[in-house]
Amino acid sequence: MDKNFFVTGTVTYAVKGREALRRNGIKAYTQRSFAADRIGCGYGIVAVGNIQNILSILGKADVKVLDVKSIDNNSN
């Protein structure tokens, strides 16, 4: 499964999006982005699954996604 970071820019959108994804059975958690990548106050959602499906759920929940970054699944 693909693991991606969905940049929302605000903690409010990140929490709202995380809850929408969880309600739809998608493993997700909020995370602050790295300093070099920050947009807004720098929050986003880490989620595992199909990008298009996740973006669809977030869109229906009125969560603005500013960017999507792939996370290396081999790094821990």
Secondary structure by P-SEA (a helix, b strand, c coil): cbbbbbbcccaaaaaaaaaaaaaaccbbbbbbcccccccccbbbbbbbccaaaaaaaaaaaccccccccccccccc
